[in-house]
Amino acid sequence: MLPIHEQFYTFQGEGFHAGRAAYFIRTFGCPVHCPWCDSAGTWHPDYIPEKVIRWTVEDLVAEVTKTAAEFVVVTGGEPAIHDLAPLVDALHAVGRPVHLETSGAFPIRGDFDWITLSPKRWKRPLAETIERAHEFKIIVDQAGAIDEYVGMLKAVAEGGDPSLETRPVWLHPEWSMHGDAATLDAITEWVKAQGAPYRAGWQMHKHYAADLKDARSAPPAPLGGDVGKGF
């Protein structure tokens, strides 16, 4: 059984698969504790729910099969702290591809079809998870963040993995800064100067309020860059 914070049917709002119908399963628990986390209900003591429901793999799959989702996204929190292999296998058995969104700081258990790795300075990604990732998402939360995270990925990757130069690297403004001119300019200029594999990223689902249209989604709990809450 897995502790689930929320699950909902929406579309993927980020990255390579943006705009496609997707079923999201958000696990509970996260040791990373980003001070700007937009899903603080998965870990922060001010926002966690009174009760966390544990779901069987069979019941989760049953919910997915009620929808026309093209794929399932397992996210968090930090989903890789859980053994996700049984869930992935069960979803594959009913013909649903499974994607993972992770910080990469913990070993990944499960044969995922697509892995998005978003490195965090509070817990660095593992070389093995960098190797498995299909795309990367850098959250630009302060000046110098792009240089910092690009350097981190290259430093941790074993043998200077040349595929880091070909897999997409999305540059997202931290959402509380999505209107900050300096942040947006930093992303724009980096993409213009570097070209591939860097791409300007965005969270389309937030403009659509797409996730909130499913009554099973949890109330929003963004920390919004409040460093005093990133513990």
N, C-alpha and C positions, 0 to 999 in steps of 0.2 A: 504494500500500500504506500501511496505517496501523499505527503502533506501538500494540499493545493490551496493557494491563496485565491485564485480566480481562474475561470476559463470562459472564453467567449468566442463568438464567430464574428469575424471582421474581414478586413483586408490587410495585407502586409504593407506597412507604410514606409519602410526603409529598405535601402540596399538594392541588391541585384534583382530581387523578386518583388519589388514595390508594385502595388496596384493589384496584386493577385489575391483571390479569395483564400483566406487562411483561418484555421482554427487555432486559437492560442490557448496554451496550458501554462499557467504561471505557478511555479512551485514556491513553497514557503521556505524561508531561510536564506541568509546570506552573510558570510563572514567578511565581505569586502568593505561595506559601509561607506559608499561614496557620499560626500557631503551634499551633493546636488541630486541624489537619487530621486527618480520620478516614480518609483514603486516602493516607497518606504514602508508600506504596510506589510511587506514581506519580512521585515527585520527590526525596524526602529521601535523602541518601547513606547513612543508617543502615538504610534499609528497601528500597531499590530492589532488584529481583531481579538475579541474575547475568546473565540473558538476557531481553531483551524481544523478543517475537515480533511480526513484522510480518505482517499479514493482508491479503489482497486483498479488495476489495469483494465479489467474487463468493463467496469463502469465508465471509465474515461473513454475507452474505444467506442462504447455504445453511444456516448454523447457526440463524438466526432461523426459517426456514421449517420446521424440525423441530418447532417448538413451536406452541402455540395462543395465543401472546402477542397481546394486543389492540393493542399498539404497542411501539415500540422507544425506549429512552431512551439517548441518547448523553451520557456524563458524563465526569468526569475525577477528578483532575487538572483541567486546563483544556482542554476539547476544542476550543475555538475557535481554538487556535493551529494547528490542522490544517485543510486544505481538506476539508470534510465534504460538499460538494455532490455528488460522485459516489456516495457512500454513501447519502445521502438519496434521490437519484434512483432508485438501484437498489432501495431498499426500497419506495419508492412504486410501482415497476413490478410488485412482487409483492403490492401491496395493503396494505402495513403503514404506518400513520402513524408519524412520527418526532418525538420530543420531544428537546429540548436542555436541559441544565443547565449554566449558565455564570456566571462572575463578571461578564460583560458588558464586560470590559476590553479585548477584542480584537474586531475586525470578525467578524461571523458570515457564513460562507459556506455556503449551503444553504437550501432552501425548507422550513423546519421547520413542522410543524403546531402545535407548542406550544413555547414558550420560557419556562423558569424562570430568572430572573436573581437571583443572590444577590450583592449588592454587597460589596466588601471594601475596607477602608480602605488596604490596602497597594498596590492598583492600582484606581483609581476606574473605574467603568463609563463607557462612551462614550454620548453622547446618542443616537447611532443605535441602539445596542443596547437602551437603555431604551425607545425608541419601539417596538421590535419585540417586547418582552417581553409575555407574556400574564399572568404573575404574578411576584411578587417574594418572596424569602425572606430575611428578616433574621436573622442569627445573633446572638443576645443573649449576648455573651461577657463583658460587664463593665457596670458601672453607666453609664448614659447612652448605651448603644449604640443604643437605639431612636431617640432624638432625633437622634443622630449620623447614622444611615443614612437616616432619613426626610428629614433636611435635605440629605444628599448627593444623594439621588435628585431632589429638587425643584430643587436648585442646578444639577445637570448637565443635567436635561431641558430641551430647547429650548423657549423661550417659556412656561415654567411649564405644561407639558402638562396640561390638565385631566383627561385620562384616568387620571392617577395617582390620582385620587380614586375611581375605579371599579374598577380592576384589583385583584385580591386581593393583600394584603400579609401574608404569613405571618410570625409572630414565633416563632422556634424557640430554645429554650435550647441553648447550646453543650453538646454531649452530656455532657461531663465535669461539667457543672453542672446536669444535668437533675433532680437532687434538691435543688438549692440553693433554699431558701425565698425569698430576696431576688430571685433571678432570676425565679422563677415568679410571685411577687407583682408584679414590674414588668410582666411580660407581661399578667397578669390585669387589673391596673388600667388599663393603656393601652387594652386592648380595650374594657373597660367604659366608659372615659371618651370614647374616640374613635368607637367603633362602626365601621361600614363605612368603608374597605375592609379594616380590620385584622382579622386572625383569629389565634387562638392555634394554633401549629403543634406537631407532634410527629413523631418518627421511628418509626412503628409497626413497621417491618420489623426494628428492633433488638430489640424485645420478642419477636418471633416467631423471631428468628435466621433469617429467611427467606432472606437472601442466601447464608448459609453452607450451605444444603441442596443447592446445586449444587456438585459437586466441582470445577468449573472456576473457582470464585471464589478470589481470592487470600487468603492469610492476613490477618487484620485487622492494621492498622498505624496505630492512632490516636495522635496526639501528646498528646491530652488536656489541652490548655491549657498545655503546657510551653513557656513563652515562650523558653527557651534553645534550643529546636530550631526556631524559626520563622525560619530564615535562607534 
